[in-house]
Amino acid sequence: MKHLVCSLTAFIMTCTGLQAANIQVSGNAISVEETNVKELIDSARWGDRQAYLHLADCYRNGTGVKKDFLCFYAMVKQALSFKVITSIKEYAQTLPKNDTFRTMLEISDATNDILREKKDSLDRILTEMDTPDSYAFRAIIAITINDEDTALKLLRTASEKGSNVAGLILAASGLKEPTISVIPKFEMLCKETPVTYRMLANIYIKKGDKKQAAIYLMKSEEHAMISKKNAKWLLEYDKSGGEIKLTENDRQRLKAFVGATGEEFGEE
């Protein structure tokens, strides 16, 4: 199961977006950390490839934003798509060995066979972590050995403890109640982690609802979470006279973003 979290959430972008800063402010003053994060987001939106790795660090360390593995993972995936890093495996090895996000990143990048082979040692490490997300990743390992009962219990526990990873898996996987639409669940998760905006947009694209898709893609782009494919979709949507109008600044920024990936958005 290569990139299980991504497949279950239809890319956990796949990837990538930014959460409201969880910082200490005095009165109306904005902290330096928050300002720096906003500047990094703006740079990333304009195609600054290196900004994604800096944002990944912010989400991993809780610098100017709330610590969030999903947003961290999304930023790493963006950096990979921009070829700032050559592989997730090599990038993970640059992180401290005892870093919990490194462990979860390596699990996210592992194949089913590797997870099954190392399930006992990984489960022990995750149990010792005792964080909300560690329960979700224990569930991921349980899924690889087809132990859905244990997986569901762990996911529910993780979700109750505040794990966004568990929330996304429960919303997107076959473990959820089949009678409940995934859209309301994803909309609720948007309040917790903006990674979900892009997933919702792709759901609406598949449903043929271009207006709603455009709305959620714009929200995703505000957080530097949009993909090259989705950016090109938005530009084509705008060009064809879509209901959601882009400003000239939006158009220039999206074209700059697409160009930074090595492609150009053609003009007729």
N, C-alpha and C positions, 0 to 999 in steps of 0.2 A: 504494500500500500504506500506507494510513493506519495508523499505530501498528503497524508490522510486528512488533516484539518482542511486543506484546500479543497480536496475532492468533496468532502462532506458539505462544505459551505459554498461549493461552486466557485471556487478560487480563491480561498478565504480571501481573496480576490478571485479570486485569488486576491492578491494583494493588489492594495494598501490603502489611512486617514487619521485625521488628528482629533484628539479629544480636547474638550475644554480644559484649560489649565487648572490644576488643583494646587494652588499656591497661596502663600500668605501675602496679603496686601494690606496697606494701611490707608484707610479712607478711600480716595479715588486713585491713589497712586498705583501704577503698574510696575511690577518687579522687573529687574533686568532679565531674569530668567524667562519670564513670559514674553518680554519684548524680543529676546533672541529666538525663541521658538517661533513666534509669528514671522520674524524675518526669514528664518529657515524655511517655513512653509511657503512663504511668498517666493523665495528663490527656487524651491523645488517646482512650484507651479509654472515657473518660467523656464524650466528645463535645466536647472542646476543639478547635475548628476550627484555631485558630492554631498549636496544638502540632505539626501536621503539617508546616508550613513550617519550624519550628525543627528538627524531626527530619530534614527534607530537608537542611538545612544541616549537621547533624551527620554524615550519611552522605556528603555531598559533601566535607567538610573532614577527615573522620576524627576528629571531636571526640567522644571517649567511646565510639566504636564504630569498627569497621574500615570504611575507605572502601569503598563498595559502590554501584555505579551502579544495580543492580536495586532495592535498598532505597530509594535516593534517588528513583528514578523512581516507585516505589510511593507514597512519601510525597507527591510532587508530584501524582500522580493522585488521592490522597485529598483533598488540598487543593482540587483542581479540583472533585471531587464535592461538597465542602462549600461550594463557591462562594467560597472564600477568595481564589482567583485566577480571572480571567475566561477565560484561555486559557493553554495551555502556551507558545505563541509569545510572548505578552507577558511571561510569567514568565521565560522563557529570556533575554529581552533585559535583565533586571535583573541577570544574572550577568556577571562579568568576561568580556570578549571572548575572552581567551586561555584560559579555563577549559575543560578537557577534557570535563567533565560537561555544560557548555553545548552543546558541539559535538554530543555524543552525544544529548543531549535533543532538539536541533533535528532531527537525523536521524531519531530515533524518531517525531517528530511530522510528518515530511514525507510528501508523497504520492509514489507511484512515479514519476510524471512529473517531479517536481522532482529526485528522486534520480538519475534517468537523465540529466536535463539537466545536472546539476552533478557527475556521477560522477567526472570526471577531477580537478577541484579538491578534491572531498571525499576522494577516495582519496589525494591528495597530502598533505592535512592529516592524515589518519588515519595515514598511513605515518610522517610526522614525529613524531606522538605516541609511537609505538612502545610502547604499553601493551597488556596482554593483551586488554582490551576493544576496543581500536582494531582489532585483527585481526578480532574478531567483527563490528564495524560495517562493515569493508571487505567481509566476507562478505555482510552484508545488502545492500550496494550491488550486489555481484555477483549476488545472487539476483534483483534487480529487472531485470537484463538477461539473465536466464535462463542465466547461466554457473554451473551447479551444480557443475561440477568444481572451479573456482577457489573457489567458496563453501565446498565441503566441505573443501578443503585449508586454507583460512584458519580455518575453524571448529575443525578438529582442532588446528591450531597454537595458536589462542587458548585452547582447552580445556587443552592441555598446559601453557600458561603460567599457567593459573589463572583464566581468565575464566568467571565464572558466567553471563554473557550467552550465551556459546557453549555452555555446558553445557545451558542451558534450551532453546536452539534445537535442539541435537542431540537432546535428549530428546523434544521436542514436534513437530518438523517432519518432513516427508517425506524428509529427508536421512538419517535414522537407519535402521539395519537394521530392516526390517519384521518380522522374526521375534522381536525383543526387545520385551518389554512395557515401556511407558513408566513404569509404576508403580514398579518397583525403582529406575529411574534418578532419578525424582523424589524418592523416599525418600532416596537418597544425597545429592541436592542440598540437601535440607532441612538437612543438617548444615553446609552452606556458606552458604546464604541462605534465611532463613525466608519469603521471598516464596512459596516453593514449597508451603508448607502449604495455602494457599488453593486453589492449583491442584489439589493432590491431593484436597482436599475436594470440589471440583466434579466431579472424575473419579468419585469414589465416589457422589456424588449421581446422576450419570447412570447409574451401574451399579445404582442402587437399594439400595446398602449404606448405610443411614442411620446406623448405629452408627459405622462408620469415618469417614463424612463429618463426623459430630458431633465425633469425636475430633480430626480435623485442623482443623476450624473453630475449636475451642477453642484449639488451639495457635496458629493464625493470629491469633486475637483477643488472645492474650497478648502479641503483638508489635505490636498496633495495626494489623494488616493486613486485618482483616475488612471486608467491604463491607456496605452497608445491607441489600441483598437477603439476604446470608448471615446477617446478624444476625437478621433477621426469620425466616429459615428455622430457626435455632437455637431461637428463642423458641417457634415453632410446634411444633417437634420436642419440646421440653421439655413444652409444654402437653399434647401428645397422649400423654405417658407414655413417652417414649423411654428406652432403656437407660442412656444417658449422662445423669446427673442434673446439673442446674445448681443452684448454691447460690442463696439469695435475693439475695446480693450480685451474683452473675452476672446474674440476671434484671434487677435494678435498673440495673446498668451497661449492659447491652445495650439496655434500654428508653431509657435516657438517650442512648445513642449514636444509636439510631434517631430519637429526638425531635430531636436536634441536626441531623439532615438535613432537618428540616421536616415529618416525618411522626410519627404516633403509633402505638404498637402497641396495638391495640384489646383491651379486656377484655370478657368476656361476663358 
